[in-house]
Amino acid sequence: MRFLFDPLKEREQKLERFRQSFRILTSDGQYPPERQQRLFQACQKVGLDWDEARQHIRSDALHFLAREVDRIIADSIITAEEVAAIRRLQKRLAIPDEESGQLLDKLYDMVERRLANRIIEYAAYVGEGSVVQTLKQEIEKYDLPLLRSSRLIAQIDRQHQLARMMIGNIPVIMTNIPLAKDEACHLDQPVTVLTGGDLGLLQGRLIITTRRLMVLAAEGGIQAEWVECRAVEMLDRSLVLVTSTHNAMIMCDDPQYVATMIAAARRRYGPQSVPEAIRPGKRLG
């Protein structure tokens, strides 16, 4: 009796044996480089293409990667070393980013939120260059996808910019508005202002200088020296300004930046508060 040799069937059998070997080697949740090397050598021994073999077990590899991601995020404490280990495992399993995206997004979401909260936590100190550098180095350790790391770096730079303003480093810009000889401009941008008085809704320009705050509009406007500016509060898409003569809601492209600049200028140029004298017998603390 003659037996016909079927190379296709033999190849399928080799691929299935490779799948079984992979499952056995990863059954304990580990897949270090030396185990991958054993599988590679086994492929060479039986004449099986390495890339084809790894493509054959793609679903098993994705399942294994998903288990590892779930294990890491289970305790909600994710270290840079754990993220780096997952990235190395992804490469070892030859899983492209477009196929592992959903699996790793859960991990990256938690890491990004944690780092974003850390930036907020250190917001009061982000004016210091050393703190900025430390936060950026921490982000780099996590080896996040470029879009996510860029978002976090931009958040740090933004907080650094705002913190620098609050300690008195307010940028000076050019403007075509006539100013006094010793007056400099910090901000000049279009805004929409809603006032509580007869002025109603104004379309104009908000000017912030070393002496005053102005809203210039064809229908009228607002002008207040810094001594007349009482308070500023940022809302989601606007800010509220309180002066000695107006309560105004200012709508602009970047209310956080504008509100911070007004607060910084008011602190720098406004009246300095005089501490209350301590009465005899009054205890400190």
C-alpha positions in Angstrom: 0.0 0.0 0.0 1.4 3.4 -1.0 1.0 6.5 1.3 0.7 9.9 -0.3 2.8 12.6 1.3 0.7 15.7 2.1 3.0 18.7 2.8 0.1 21.0 3.6 -1.3 18.7 6.2 2.2 18.2 7.7 2.6 22.0 7.9 -0.7 22.3 9.7 0.3 19.7 12.2 3.6 21.5 12.9 1.7 24.8 13.4 -0.7 23.1 15.9 2.2 21.5 17.8 3.8 25.0 18.0 0.5 26.3 19.4 0.4 23.6 22.0 4.0 24.3 22.9 3.2 28.0 23.3 0.3 27.3 25.6 2.3 25.0 27.8 5.2 27.4 28.1 2.9 30.3 29.0 0.5 28.4 31.3 2.1 29.8 34.4 1.7 33.4 33.1 5.3 33.8 32.2 7.0 34.2 28.8 10.6 35.3 29.3 13.0 35.6 26.3 14.5 32.2 27.0 11.2 30.5 26.4 10.7 32.4 23.2 14.2 31.2 22.2 13.2 27.6 22.8 10.2 28.0 20.5 12.3 29.7 17.9 14.8 26.8 18.0 12.0 24.3 17.7 10.7 26.0 14.6 14.2 25.9 13.0 14.5 22.2 13.9 11.3 21.2 12.1 11.7 23.7 9.3 8.7 25.9 10.3 8.8 29.6 9.4 9.0 31.7 12.6 6.8 34.6 11.5 4.2 32.2 10.1 4.2 30.3 13.4 3.7 33.5 15.5 0.9 34.6 13.1 -0.8 31.2 13.6 -1.0 31.7 17.4 -2.0 35.4 17.2 -5.3 34.8 19.0 -3.5 32.9 21.8 -0.9 35.7 22.1 -3.7 38.3 22.4 -5.4 36.3 25.0 -2.2 35.9 27.0 -1.4 39.7 26.7 -5.0 40.5 27.9 -4.5 38.3 31.0 -1.2 40.1 31.8 -2.8 43.6 31.4 -5.7 42.6 33.6 -3.3 41.3 36.2 -1.4 44.5 36.3 -4.3 46.8 36.5 -6.1 44.7 39.2 -4.5 46.5 42.1 -4.8 50.0 40.4 -1.1 50.6 41.2 0.8 50.6 37.9 4.6 51.2 37.9 6.7 52.3 35.0 8.5 48.9 35.1 5.2 47.0 34.7 4.2 49.2 31.6 7.7 48.6 30.1 7.4 44.9 30.7 4.0 44.8 28.9 5.5 46.7 26.0 8.4 44.2 25.8 5.9 41.3 25.9 3.9 42.9 23.1 7.0 43.0 20.9 8.0 39.5 21.9 4.6 38.2 20.9 4.8 40.2 17.6 1.5 41.9 18.2 1.2 45.2 16.2 -0.1 48.3 17.9 -3.3 48.3 15.7 -4.2 44.9 17.1 -3.2 45.5 20.8 -4.7 49.0 21.0 -7.9 48.1 22.8 -6.1 45.8 25.2 -3.4 48.4 26.1 -5.8 51.4 26.1 -7.2 50.2 29.5 -3.7 50.3 30.9 -2.7 53.5 29.2 -5.9 55.3 30.4 -5.1 54.5 34.0 -1.5 55.6 33.7 -2.4 58.8 31.9 -5.0 59.7 34.6 -2.5 58.9 37.4 0.2 61.1 35.8 -2.3 63.9 35.0 -3.5 63.9 38.7 0.2 64.0 39.7 0.7 67.1 37.6 -2.3 68.7 39.2 -1.0 67.7 42.6 2.3 69.5 41.9 0.6 72.5 40.2 1.7 74.9 43.0 5.4 73.9 42.4 5.4 73.6 38.6 6.8 77.1 38.4 10.1 75.6 39.4 12.2 74.2 36.5 13.4 71.3 38.6 9.9 70.1 39.3 9.0 70.3 35.6 12.0 68.2 34.7 11.2 65.6 37.4 7.6 65.3 36.1 8.7 65.0 32.5 11.3 62.3 33.4 8.6 60.3 35.1 6.4 60.4 32.0 9.3 59.3 29.9 9.8 56.2 32.1 6.4 54.9 31.2 7.2 54.8 27.5 3.6 55.7 26.6 2.4 56.1 23.0 3.4 59.4 21.5 0.0 61.0 21.6 -0.5 60.3 25.3 2.9 61.4 26.4 2.6 64.5 24.2 -0.7 65.4 26.0 0.9 65.0 29.4 4.0 67.1 28.4 1.7 69.8 27.1 -0.2 69.8 30.4 3.1 70.2 32.3 4.2 73.1 30.0 0.8 74.7 30.4 0.9 74.5 34.2 4.4 75.8 34.2 3.3 78.8 32.1 0.4 79.5 34.5 2.5 79.0 37.6 5.2 81.3 36.3 2.6 84.0 35.7 1.3 83.7 39.3 4.7 84.4 40.7 5.0 87.6 38.7 6.5 86.5 35.3 3.8 87.9 33.1 4.6 88.1 29.4 4.8 91.5 27.7 3.5 91.8 24.1 3.2 94.5 21.5 -0.2 96.3 20.9 -1.5 99.1 18.7 -3.5 100.5 21.6 -2.1 103.9 22.8 -0.5 103.4 26.3 1.1 105.7 28.8 4.9 106.1 28.5 5.6 103.7 31.4 2.8 101.3 30.6 3.3 97.9 29.1 0.8 95.5 27.6 0.4 91.9 28.7 -2.7 90.7 26.7 -4.7 91.9 23.7 -7.3 89.5 22.4 -10.9 89.5 21.1 -13.6 88.7 23.7 -17.4 88.7 24.2 -18.5 90.3 27.4 -21.8 90.1 29.1 -22.3 92.8 31.7 -25.1 93.2 34.3 -25.6 96.9 33.5 -26.7 99.0 30.5 -23.8 97.8 28.3 -25.4 94.4 27.7 -23.4 92.1 25.4 -20.2 93.6 24.0 -17.9 92.4 21.2 -14.5 93.8 21.7 -10.9 93.5 22.7 -9.6 92.7 26.2 -6.5 94.6 27.0 -4.5 93.9 30.2 -1.6 96.2 31.0 0.6 97.1 33.9 -1.8 99.8 35.0 -5.3 98.6 34.1 -7.8 96.2 32.5 -9.9 97.4 29.5 -12.6 96.0 27.3 -12.7 98.2 24.1 -15.9 97.9 22.1 -17.7 100.1 19.6 -20.8 100.2 21.8 -18.9 101.2 24.9 -16.5 99.4 27.2 -15.0 98.7 30.5 -12.0 100.2 32.1 -10.6 99.5 35.6 -7.4 100.3 37.3 -5.9 97.4 39.2 -7.0 98.9 42.5 -10.6 98.7 41.3 -10.4 95.0 40.3 -12.0 93.0 43.1 -12.1 89.4 42.0 -11.8 87.0 39.1 -13.3 83.5 38.8 -12.8 81.0 36.0 -15.8 79.0 34.8 -15.9 76.1 32.2 -15.9 78.3 29.1 -15.7 81.8 30.5 -14.6 83.9 33.5 -16.4 86.3 35.8 -14.7 89.6 36.6 -15.8 91.8 39.5 -14.7 95.5 39.5 -15.8 98.4 41.6 -18.2 99.4 38.8 -19.0 96.2 36.9 -19.8 92.5 37.2 -18.9 91.0 33.8 -18.8 87.6 32.3 -16.0 87.3 29.7 -16.1 84.7 27.0 -12.9 84.0 25.2 -10.8 81.2 23.6 -8.8 80.4 26.7 -10.5 81.4 30.0 -8.0 79.7 32.2 -5.1 81.6 30.8 -7.0 84.9 30.9 -8.2 84.4 34.4 -4.7 83.5 35.6 -3.2 86.5 33.9 -5.8 88.8 35.5 -5.2 87.3 38.9 -1.4 87.5 38.5 -1.6 91.1 37.3 -4.0 92.0 40.2 -1.6 90.5 42.6 1.4 92.2 41.1 0.0 95.7 40.5 -3.0 95.9 42.8 -3.0 97.3 46.3 -0.9 95.3 48.8 -2.8 94.0 51.7 -1.6 95.2 55.1 -1.5 92.5 57.8 -3.6 93.3 60.8 -1.6 94.3 63.8 -1.4 91.7 66.5 -3.2 92.9 69.6 -1.4 92.5 73.0 -2.1 89.0 74.4 -3.2 87.6 71.1 -1.6 84.2 70.5 -0.1 83.2 67.1 -1.4 79.9 65.5 
